[in-house]
Amino acid sequence: MERLEKISILYVDDEINNLNSFKAAFRRDFNVLLATSGREGLEILENNVIHVIITDQRMPEMTGVDFLIEVLKKYTDPIRILLTGYTDINAVIDAVNKGHIYYYLNKPWDEQQLKIIIKNAFEIFTLREENKILLEKLIDANGQLEFLLRQKLIS
């Protein structure tokens, strides 16, 4: 499938070096937006169409899971990925159950693996959008058929 625009990624991490590394690695392939906190990430979501969200788990004030829970309250479309330098099984469980993540990755990331994961996440995003459009068309066609059936029954 051909894209006219780049995949938009929001990467949230409180460590500036990680943000800079991520942007340097992926800016040529993707539209990368960066946030240093969950609150800043939520502000970016208000003003941008985001396809994939990648967030660090361990951040001050708001963990990655807490951020994803907040995201889900208003933005259900972006595909969510949790990235962490720590293996915390409770965070993984919470991320899956509460944050509805697509993928869980450990730091440091492998650039090629992460690029593939992002592209696969975008494919899921695109398929969901196409399904919404098809469902709307099906509902419209069903409504038209019901109208025609009523007209036929009345005549």
C-alpha positions as CSV (number, residue, x, y, z in Angstrom):
1,M,0.0,0.0,0.0
2,E,1.4,3.4,-1.0
3,R,1.4,6.2,1.6
4,L,1.3,9.9,0.8
5,E,2.5,11.0,4.2
6,K,5.0,9.6,6.7
7,I,3.9,7.5,9.7
8,S,3.5,9.9,12.6
9,I,5.1,8.6,15.8
10,L,4.9,10.2,19.3
11,Y,7.8,9.1,21.4
12,V,7.5,9.9,25.2
13,D,10.6,9.6,27.4
14,D,11.9,11.7,30.3
15,E,15.5,11.1,29.2
16,I,16.6,13.7,26.6
17,N,19.4,11.5,25.3
18,N,16.8,8.7,24.4
19,L,14.6,11.3,22.7
20,N,17.6,12.6,20.7
21,S,18.7,9.1,19.8
22,F,15.2,8.1,18.7
23,K,14.8,11.2,16.5
24,A,18.2,10.7,14.9
25,A,17.5,7.1,14.1
26,F,14.0,7.4,12.8
27,R,13.4,11.0,11.5
28,R,14.2,10.1,7.9
29,D,11.6,7.3,7.8
30,F,8.9,8.7,10.0
31,N,7.4,11.9,11.2
32,V,8.7,11.9,14.8
33,L,7.2,14.0,17.6
34,L,8.9,14.0,21.0
35,A,7.6,14.6,24.5
36,T,9.5,14.6,27.8
37,S,6.4,13.7,29.9
38,G,3.0,12.1,29.7
39,R,1.4,15.5,30.1
40,E,3.4,16.9,27.2
41,G,2.5,13.8,25.2
42,L,-1.2,14.4,25.8
43,E,-0.8,18.0,24.6
44,I,0.9,16.8,21.4
45,L,-2.0,14.4,20.8
46,E,-4.5,17.3,21.0
47,N,-2.9,19.0,18.0
48,N,-1.5,16.2,15.8
49,V,-2.7,13.0,14.2
50,I,-0.6,10.3,15.7
51,H,-0.4,6.7,14.3
52,V,1.9,5.1,16.7
53,I,2.8,6.0,20.3
54,I,5.9,4.7,21.9
55,T,6.4,5.5,25.6
56,D,9.0,4.7,28.3
57,Q,7.5,3.0,31.4
58,R,9.6,4.7,34.1
59,M,9.0,8.4,34.1
60,P,8.4,10.8,37.0
61,E,4.8,12.0,37.7
62,M,3.2,9.6,35.2
63,T,4.4,6.2,34.2
64,G,4.1,5.0,30.6
65,V,1.2,2.7,31.5
66,D,-0.6,5.7,33.2
67,F,0.1,7.8,30.2
68,L,-1.4,5.1,27.9
69,I,-4.5,4.8,30.1
70,E,-5.0,8.6,29.8
71,V,-4.5,8.3,26.0
72,L,-7.2,5.7,25.7
73,K,-9.8,7.9,27.3
74,K,-9.6,10.3,24.4
75,Y,-7.5,8.7,21.6
76,T,-8.2,5.1,20.9
77,D,-6.8,4.9,17.3
78,P,-3.0,5.2,17.8
79,I,-1.2,1.9,18.2
80,R,0.6,1.8,21.6
81,I,4.1,0.4,22.3
82,L,5.8,0.3,25.7
83,L,9.5,0.6,25.9
84,T,11.5,0.2,29.1
85,G,15.0,-0.4,30.4
86,Y,13.7,-2.5,33.2
87,T,12.0,-5.9,33.2
88,D,8.9,-5.4,35.4
89,I,6.3,-8.1,34.9
90,N,3.7,-6.0,36.6
91,A,4.3,-3.1,34.2
92,V,3.9,-5.5,31.3
93,I,0.7,-6.9,32.7
94,D,-0.7,-3.4,33.3
95,A,0.4,-2.3,29.9
96,V,-1.4,-5.1,28.2
97,N,-4.5,-5.1,30.4
98,K,-4.9,-1.3,31.0
99,G,-3.0,0.4,28.3
100,H,-3.9,-2.0,25.5
101,I,-0.4,-2.1,24.1
102,Y,0.5,-3.7,20.8
103,Y,4.1,-4.4,21.8
104,Y,6.5,-4.3,24.7
105,L,10.2,-3.7,24.1
106,N,13.2,-3.5,26.3
107,K,15.8,-0.8,26.0
108,P,18.1,-0.4,24.3
109,W,16.1,-0.9,21.2
110,D,17.3,-2.6,18.0
111,E,16.8,0.0,15.3
112,Q,15.8,-2.5,12.5
113,Q,13.5,-4.5,14.8
114,L,11.8,-1.3,16.1
115,K,11.4,0.0,12.5
116,I,9.6,-3.3,11.6
117,I,7.4,-3.1,14.7
118,I,6.5,0.5,13.8
119,K,5.6,-0.4,10.3
120,N,3.5,-3.4,11.5
121,A,1.8,-1.2,14.0
122,F,0.9,1.3,11.3
123,E,-0.5,-1.5,9.1
124,I,-2.8,-2.4,12.0
125,F,-3.8,1.3,12.3
126,T,-4.5,1.5,8.6
127,L,-6.6,-1.7,8.6
128,R,-8.7,-0.5,11.5
129,E,-9.3,2.8,9.7
130,E,-10.3,0.9,6.5
131,N,-12.6,-1.3,8.6
132,K,-14.3,1.8,10.0
133,I,-15.0,3.2,6.5
134,L,-16.3,-0.2,5.3
135,L,-18.6,-0.5,8.3
136,E,-20.0,3.0,7.7
137,K,-20.6,2.0,4.0
138,L,-22.3,-1.2,5.1
139,I,-24.5,0.6,7.5
140,D,-25.5,3.2,4.8
141,A,-26.2,0.4,2.3
142,N,-28.3,-1.5,4.9
143,G,-30.3,1.7,5.6
144,Q,-30.9,2.2,1.9
145,L,-32.1,-1.4,1.5
146,E,-34.4,-1.1,4.5
147,F,-35.8,2.1,3.0
148,L,-36.4,0.4,-0.4
149,L,-38.0,-2.6,1.3
150,R,-40.4,-0.3,3.3
151,Q,-41.2,1.5,0.0
152,K,-42.0,-1.8,-1.7
153,L,-44.2,-2.9,1.3
154,I,-46.1,0.3,1.3
155,S,-46.9,0.3,-2.5
